[in-house]
Amino acid sequence: MTGVALLGLLLATAGGLAYGRQRFPVAFWLLFGLPLAWGRFLSTYGSTMVACGLAVPPSRARALAGWAVGRREARPVPPRIRRLGGSLTGLRVRLRLPGGLEPADVTAASSRLRHAWGVHAVHVVELGPGVVELRMTGYDVLRDVRMPRRLPSGPMVVPVALRDDGTAFVRNYREIPHALTLGANQSGKSVYQRNLIMNLARLPVALVGIDCKGGVEQIPYAARLSALATDREQAAELLDALVGEMEHRFALLKECQRTALDSPDEEVASDIWGLPAYVRPVPVVVLVDEVAELFLSATKKDEERRDRMVANLIRLAQRARAVGIYLEICGQRFGVELGKGAATLRSQLSGRVVHRVNKQTAEVGLGDISSEATTAATAIARDRVGVAVAGDASGGWSHIRTPLVSIAETAAVCRAHAHLVPDLPALDRHRPSARGEEDGPAEPGPFPRPRSGPE
Ligand SMILES: Nc1ncnc2c1ncn2[C@@H]1O[C@H](COP(=O)(O)OP(=O)(O)OP(=O)(O)O)[C@@H](O)[C@H]1O
């Protein structure tokens, strides 16, 4: 009888733990996972590193010292632990690699380390020459996204999503000025853009929207937009105005450089960030939703407009970084099928975020970054909406997922920060209020009745 009761208790405990692990991964990790993982890590560190091929033969001096204390065999030397830390998502261990090991060796062994220490994943980040950080996650942090409490900040730094190593994925416009976001239908592109808009809305920047699907994606955020184009005609005019603004800013930059050259104390600025705050123009982020719409052309007149828009986009992508105009381009695809100019424009967009896509689009988005990243993007499961592969020109990539935010939440943040819409006379004509779009889309009219066909 006692045995049956004990067995019942054991099964109930195991069931409770399994349920708790699924429902409350953070609490489970802190209560059970963290102490267990520490215990396992500290007690098996040396032997695990040797078993995973991450230890080197000892130096002659060390071997001699071992022999002097009566050790017959010289033990291999694992990387020295520099720093240990725990967090809400996992463990962090900083290692100094001994001569003969390189970060790629540790990366290659990450899957073996993960199994040895019983953690969800081990990510290896190179911090400097010979120093790596092991970021171990105790559970799948992308299942229920919670952004870290302490986020990186800076003049044009925007946290957008969570990386699979538990750190924040940020868009740093001064480091990576232009980016491309790709994804199939219902893969999470709009939620990604929403996170961007919501975080950019709080900064002193001008936001410009180009949404040629009638503005369905961007009209809700009109209160915070300095300009909005909802069809191709408006987009063409808006891009002309943006190129005009870029030229005007270059003229200002040159003027400031001339003054600086004349006065020996002044530093010569190479971009707007080197200018004193009182003359520095406000940064502009141009958000293009569904870029393929801009590349469409049905008639000869359309074709001219399309070529003008594409040429303007390429000009902005090639030169506008120095004057604080940044491009954030989004679409379902961006291959050669879009025609002339697509490949040139794409090559200028160094930030890449690719949601679930087919093999061809993954190649387009990540092929020039890394073949592993391309494979990872095609492997994103259909039920992992919002998960994407983020890569940059340095060849680094990681899985990311945005927090799920609604249109209403984003629109509320935009309304609350409407006072931050800067004064930009060049874009006045394109302001949503000038077009009567500030209050959201107009009421839809009645649906047309289907024409009755022959009985
Ligand atoms: N990060 C996320 N976390 C959880 N769910 C998400 C996330 N991103 C998107 N989703 C879910 O997927 C749905 C589709 O996302 P979204 O509208 O962003 O896709 P999309 O790629 O823009 O689609 P479309 O191309 O059809 O406009 C959302 O309504 C939301 O329920």
Ligand as a Chemical Component Dictionary entry (heavy atoms), coordinates in Angstrom:
data_LIG
# 
_chem_comp.id                   LIG 
_chem_comp.type                 NON-POLYMER 
_chem_comp.pdbx_formal_charge   0 
_chem_comp.three_letter_code    LIG 
# 
loop_
_chem_comp_atom.comp_id 
_chem_comp_atom.atom_id 
_chem_comp_atom.alt_atom_id 
_chem_comp_atom.type_symbol 
_chem_comp_atom.charge 
_chem_comp_atom.model_Cartn_x 
_chem_comp_atom.model_Cartn_y 
_chem_comp_atom.model_Cartn_z 
_chem_comp_atom.pdbx_ordinal 
LIG N1  N1  N 0 6.593  37.184 -33.106 1  
LIG C1  C1  C 0 5.416  36.584 -33.110 2  
LIG N2  N2  N 0 5.030  35.854 -32.054 3  
LIG C2  C2  C 0 3.836  35.211 -32.053 4  
LIG N3  N3  N 0 2.960  35.254 -33.089 5  
LIG C3  C3  C 0 3.291  35.970 -34.170 6  
LIG C4  C4  C 0 4.539  36.677 -34.236 7  
LIG N4  N4  N 0 4.608  37.294 -35.430 8  
LIG C5  C5  C 0 3.466  37.010 -36.061 9  
LIG N5  N5  N 0 2.674  36.217 -35.319 10 
LIG C6  C6  C 0 1.341  35.694 -35.671 11 
LIG O1  O1  O 0 1.284  35.461 -37.061 12 
LIG C7  C7  C 0 0.262  36.248 -37.670 13 
LIG C8  C8  C 0 0.764  36.761 -39.009 14 
LIG O2  O2  O 0 1.826  37.658 -38.784 15 
LIG P1  P1  P 0 2.089  38.887 -39.744 16 
LIG O3  O3  O 0 0.821  39.607 -40.036 17 
LIG O4  O4  O 0 3.190  39.666 -39.170 18 
LIG O5  O5  O 0 2.562  38.126 -41.050 19 
LIG P2  P2  P 0 2.975  38.746 -42.445 20 
LIG O6  O6  O 0 4.193  38.046 -42.869 21 
LIG O7  O7  O 0 3.020  40.221 -42.382 22 
LIG O8  O8  O 0 1.753  38.299 -43.353 23 
LIG P3  P3  P 0 1.252  38.961 -44.730 24 
LIG O9  O9  O 0 2.388  38.859 -45.699 25 
LIG O10 O10 O 0 0.115  38.081 -45.103 26 
LIG O11 O11 O 0 0.855  40.374 -44.404 27 
LIG C9  C9  C 0 -0.025 37.368 -36.671 28 
LIG O12 O12 O 0 -1.360 37.765 -36.731 29 
LIG C10 C10 C 0 0.295  36.749 -35.339 30 
LIG O13 O13 O 0 -0.818 36.113 -34.814 31 
# 
loop_
_chem_comp_bond.comp_id 
_chem_comp_bond.atom_id_1 
_chem_comp_bond.atom_id_2 
_chem_comp_bond.value_order 
_chem_comp_bond.pdbx_ordinal 
LIG N1  C1  SING 1  
LIG C1  N2  SING 2  
LIG C1  C4  DOUB 3  
LIG N2  C2  DOUB 4  
LIG C2  N3  SING 5  
LIG N3  C3  DOUB 6  
LIG C3  C4  SING 7  
LIG C3  N5  SING 8  
LIG C4  N4  SING 9  
LIG N4  C5  DOUB 10 
LIG C5  N5  SING 11 
LIG N5  C6  SING 12 
LIG C6  O1  SING 13 
LIG C6  C10 SING 14 
LIG O1  C7  SING 15 
LIG C7  C8  SING 16 
LIG C7  C9  SING 17 
LIG C8  O2  SING 18 
LIG O2  P1  SING 19 
LIG P1  O3  DOUB 20 
LIG P1  O4  SING 21 
LIG P1  O5  SING 22 
LIG O5  P2  SING 23 
LIG P2  O6  DOUB 24 
LIG P2  O7  SING 25 
LIG P2  O8  SING 26 
LIG O8  P3  SING 27 
LIG P3  O9  DOUB 28 
LIG P3  O10 SING 29 
LIG P3  O11 SING 30 
LIG C9  O12 SING 31 
LIG C9  C10 SING 32 
LIG C10 O13 SING 33 
# 
